[in-house]
Amino acid sequence: MIVSDLDMSPWSDVDGGLHGSPKMTAWITITVVLLPILSIDASSVCANPSPEDGGSGDAASQPTDGSHSPMDASEFPPELAGTWAQKLVQTAVTDVPVVGESTTETITYLRVELDQSGETFELDSRVCDVVIRSDVDMFETIVPEAFVEALPQSNRKGRLMHEDGEIRFQVERRLEIRGAQLRSPEHEYLPEEASDSRVVDPDNDGHSGLTLRVDGVVSGEIYVVQRGWDRYTGRVVSEDRMTGQVEWDSEQNVLDSTSLFIGDQPPTRPHPDDDQSHVEFVRIDEETSCSEIASNREELF
């Protein structure tokens, strides 16, 4: 369930904390992901200029550190329609007992079709891969392939504008519910029990909610429902690349688990440094598949 272009919900306070239920954790605080990988030539993924066109023709050689000069605002609006790979980084801080404060990056890779009409555009996005990096190595949470495949395709609107001599973009806020069907996605509490009639089984594994696997000091499966939102703002670096910041927040309830020692995580919040959560779009060939984006993410970004 996805809801776009909404105001802040009643379960978020002015500081970004969540108040939807007494059980609250990160959107997906996980440490490793298992997904299908394809071996292909990376040069077939990126729509980079060939040497004859003034480019290097090498996906890995393209700068990705934001060092590009701002796009000439006189070229407004730029031609952005086409197929893109997206990298979305959401960085969270968790207060872990004994360990102390922990930082986790949830990095999501998506395939995006961008449809443009002048200064406005729409993004039709599909999740291809998720990678988690954490500074705590006592355990890892594995996202099954079925989890990723169960995530719905999303559509959201954005707009372009002139600002401080640059071409900027804004992408609307999107609210997403996972593992449950709510009549009022913004206002209802998330289910806390598997027996709640609002709970569904989107990954079709016979367990309520979505299934994650935990390995480490304690191993097992957890069954979760999630609610989260995000929005993007940034700049158009060129007609082949855009970068920006991500504003987000999230909530997760664990409905059940296969171990008494696996349950809701400690309080988690978005990193206070806004630069730690960011987004990047890179133009790719329209024939590039989601699996190819997943297997070539290092070359793309």
GIWOSUL-V613292 format. One record per backbone hydrogen bond with DSSP energy under -0.5 kcal/mol. CO is the residue of the C=O (numbers start at 1). NH is the residue of the N-H. If there is no record, write none. Layout:
{{CO	NH} {CO	NH}}
This chain:
{{1	177} {3	175} {9	12} {11	19} {13	16} {17	13} {22	24} {28	30} {32	143} {33	35} {38	40} {40	42} {41	44} {42	45} {42	46} {45	285} {46	48} {49	57} {50	53} {50	55} {51	54} {57	59} {58	61} {59	62} {72	75} {73	76} {78	80} {82	114} {83	284} {84	112} {85	282} {86	110} {87	89} {87	280} {88	90} {88	108} {89	91} {89	278} {90	106} {91	271} {92	104} {93	269} {94	96} {94	102} {96	100} {97	99} {100	96} {102	94} {103	135} {104	92} {104	106} {105	107} {105	133} {106	90} {106	108} {107	131} {108	88} {109	128} {109	129} {110	86} {111	126} {112	84} {112	114} {113	115} {113	124} {114	82} {114	116} {115	122} {117	120} {119	160} {120	117} {121	158} {122	115} {122	124} {123	125} {123	156} {124	113} {125	154} {126	111} {129	109} {131	107} {133	105} {138	217} {140	142} {140	215} {141	31} {141	32} {142	144} {142	213} {143	34} {144	147} {144	148} {145	149} {146	150} {147	151} {148	151} {154	125} {156	123} {157	172} {158	121} {159	170} {161	168} {163	166} {166	163} {166	168} {167	236} {168	161} {169	234} {170	159} {171	232} {173	5} {174	230} {175	3} {176	228} {178	226} {179	200} {180	182} {184	187} {184	188} {186	11} {193	196} {196	199} {198	181} {200	209} {201	204} {209	203} {210	224} {211	144} {212	222} {213	142} {214	220} {215	140} {220	214} {221	258} {222	212} {222	224} {223	255} {223	256} {224	210} {225	253} {226	178} {227	251} {228	176} {229	249} {230	174} {231	247} {232	171} {233	245} {234	169} {235	237} {235	243} {236	71} {238	241} {240	283} {241	237} {241	238} {242	281} {243	235} {244	279} {245	233} {247	231} {249	229} {251	227} {253	225} {253	255} {255	194} {256	223} {259	262} {261	263} {267	95} {269	93} {272	274} {273	276} {274	277} {276	278} {277	246} {278	89} {279	244} {280	87} {281	242} {282	85} {283	47} {285	288} {289	293} {290	294} {291	38} {291	295} {292	296} {294	297} {296	300} {297	301}}
